[in-house]
Amino acid sequence: MNKTNLIIFILLVLLGAIGLTIYFQGNPVPEQVIQDIQPTPPPEPIKNPIVHYPVPEPVLEQTTPSLVQNKVTVQTPSSQLPEVLPSVQESDQSIQEALNGLFSGATIKLLFMENFIQRFVATVDNLPEKRLPRAHLPIKAPGGKFLVAGTTEAPQISSRNHKRYNSYLSLLESSNHNLAIKIYTYFYPLFQTSYEQLGYQNAYFNDRLVYVIDHLLETPNPPDPIQLSQPAVLFTYADPNLEKLSAGQKLLLRIGQEQRSRAINILKIYRKKLTTLHL
């Protein structure tokens, strides 16, 4: 190769290298690389919950209960309901005064008033589950022990056990259901706040309450006595179909058929009222 051809060859190589450099610099970065270096988009804002059974905004007045501009007027002494709702963390005294007016002062004996609204919301939310947060129940356990009858080989729930729950049912049956709903409606913003504090930022507590009532209404109603088994220390239901039920449904099984029917009737009354609050 003569010198002229060598010079031309070197120039061609240099021109080719320069052209490749310009080509790669001018081309866009591959799409995958762009995706990798893009900043993470901000999270979507929390959407308002889908509401099936709305609770109207209450207004505290000393008049006959009525519906005014989609607001429920609550007829009850001013000493029972605060003129201004407290925060959920400071609501114990206010809700206790309201419930004392509803139950004629009997709430002190049967209910845990400390953090009552938070306890109520957490318990309702967990009734369809397998276990209840017993440390956070809003209601005190009945006196005495769970009573068992039958034989060692074939234990069953004792009919004497059912009497332990009679005071609770009598209290619910004798209370003014309309006043109970009005107290619930008045304090509803606190129930909703407590529900959101459990992590349900896109849910509506009244809808959950109706769902749980429907779940409890599906509880089987077997005749007494219900047969038990004792595979270990604790008793279980001998019927596997009963044993697999939720914690809330098992509570209804425990109280006996007659009182279970009474509880079902109470649940039906409140379901109808909770689903028609906006009407």
N, C-alpha and C positions, 0 to 999 in steps of 0.2 A: 504494500500500500504506500503510495507516494505521500509526500507531506501535504499536498493539497487535499487529497481524499481524507487523510487523517484529521485535518482541521475541520472539514465539512462534517465528518462523523461525530466529532466532539461537540460541534455546535448543535447538531440534531439531538444528541443526548441531552444537552442542557436545555434546549427548547422543550423537549418532551417532559423533563422534570418540572420545569416552570409551569407548563400547561396542566400537568396533573395537580400541582399545588393549588393553582387557581381554581381548578374544577372542584376539588374537595372543600376549599374554603367557601365557594359559592353555593354548594349544595346545602339544604336544611339538615338539621340534626334529625336522625331517625325518630319516628313517632314514639317508640318505646322509651327512648332517652328523654324526650320531652315530658312524657307522663311521669317518669321517675323524678324529675326535678321540679315539677309543678308543686306549689304549696297545697297543703291539705285544705279543702274547702271548709268553711265554717259550718258547724252543725245546724240542721234545720231548726227553726224555732218550734217550741212545743205547741202543738195544735190544741184548740179547744176540744174538750171531750164531746163525744156524740152522746146526746142526752135523750133517753127514751121516756123517762118519767120526771119531768121538771118539777122543781120545788119553787113556788112563787116567793117573792121577797116579802117578808112580814113587816107589818107596821103595828107598833104597840099603841093601842087606844083603849079607852074605857067605854066602849060601845058594844052593841050587838055584833057578833061576828058577821063579817060580810066580805065580799070580794070587790075591791076598789082598784081599778087600773092595774089588774094583775098582781095586787098586793093583798095578803091576808091580814085582816084586822084581828088581833088576838084579844079576846075578852078574858082578863084575869087580873087580880089585884096587882098594883104596881110593885108591891113588896115581893112578889113571886118572880117577876121578870125584870131584868135590868133595862133601864131606858136606853143604854148604850151597851152593845155587846162587848165583853172583854175579849182579850186574846184567848186562844185555846189553852195556853199554859196557865192562865189566871181565871179559869172559868169554874173552878170547883165549887166555890160558895154560891155562885149564881145558879148553876144547874141543880145544886142541892136544894136551894130554896124553892125552885120551880117544881122539883120532883116531890118535895115534902107537901106542897099544895096538892099535887096529883094523888099521892098515896096516903094523905093524912098523917104525915110524919113517920111512916113506917120504913122509909128508905134507909134510915140510919141502921136498922137492924139487919136488913137483907142485902144492902148494896155497899160496895167499896166506893166512897165518894172521891177519894184522891185520884186525880187523873181519870175521872169517870168517862168523859167523852172519848179520850184516847183508848181506854180499856174497851169501851163499847164497840168502837170502830174496829179495833184489832180482833176482837172476839167474833163479830159478825163476819169479817173477812175470812176467818179461819174455820168457821163451822162446816163448810163443805170439804175440808181437808181431813186427813187421818188423825191428826192430833190438834189439841187446843193449847194455846199458851196459858197454862193454868196460873202462872204467876201474874198474869195480866187480866184475869177475868173480872168483870165489873160486879158480879154477884157472888155472895158468900155461899159456900157449900152447905147443904142441909145438915142438920145435927145428926149425930149417931153414925153408925157404920152401915155399909152396904150389906143387906141381909140376904142370906141364901138359905133355901129350903131343899127338900128332896133328900137324896142319899149321897154318899161319897162317890158312888159309881155314876149316879145320874143327878147332879145338882141342878137347881133351877132357881130363878129369881123368886124370892119370897113375896107374897102379897103384902106382908107387913112393911116391906120396903117402900111401897107406893105412898104410904102416908107421909113420908118424909118430904114429899114435894107438894103436898096439898096447900100449904100456906102460900107458896109462890103462885100457884094457879088461882087461888081464891083472890089474891091481891090483884092479879091482872084482870080477872073477870069483873071485879067490883070497881075498878078504876074507870074514870070517864074517858072513853076512847077518843072522843073529839078533842078534849083538852090535851090528851097525850100527843095527838097529832099536831096541835097548835104549838105546844112546847117544842116538839121536834122541828117544826117549820121555823120557829123563831131562832132556835140555836143552830139551824142547818149550816150556815156558813162555817161554824166551828167544826161540825162533823166533816164537812168537805175538806177543810184545811187539814184536819187530822188524817184523813184518808190520803191526801196528797203527800203528807209527811211520811207515809209508809212506802212511798215510791211510785204511787199511781198518779203521775202528772197529767195523764190524758184519760182520766176515767171519772165517773160521777158516782158518788157514794150512794145516793138513793137508788140508782139503777142496780148497784151491787146488793143493796139490802133487799130489793124485790127479788133478785135472782136467788139469794140465799133462802128467802121465804119459800119460793117455788121449789127449791131443792129439798127443804124440810117437809113440804107437803107431799113429796114423793116417798116419804118413809113408809115402809110396809107396816101393816097393822095386825100382827099375828095375835092370836088369843093367848091369854095367860093360862098357865105359867110358861115363860120362855125357858127352854132348856139351855144349860150351861155346860162348859167343860173346863177342866183345870190342868192344862198341859204343863204348867209351871206354878209359880206363886200366884199369879193373877188369874182371874176367871175370864173366859172368853165365851162367845156364843157358840153353841154346838153346831148350829146351822151355818155352814160356810157363807151362804148368801147374806146372812145377817152380820156375820163377822167382818165382811169386806165393806160394810157401809161406812159412811163418813162419821166423824166425831159427833156432829150435830144430830144425825139420824140415830146414832146409838144412844144419845141422851134421851131422845123421845121413846126409844124402846125400853129404857130402864124404868121409866115412871109408871108403866102399866097401861093396859089397854083403855080403861075408862078415863084416866087422866090424860092419856095421849089424845083421845078424841076431843077432850076439852081444849087441849093445847092447839090442836089442828083448827078448831073453830076460831080461836083467838087469832091465829095466824091468817086465816082467811079474811077476817074483819080488817086487819091492818093492811093486808095486801091490797084490798079494794080501795082503802083510803089513800095509800101511798102511791097508787097508780092513777089517781084522779085529783091530785092536789092542784093541778093547773086549771081545772074546770070550774 
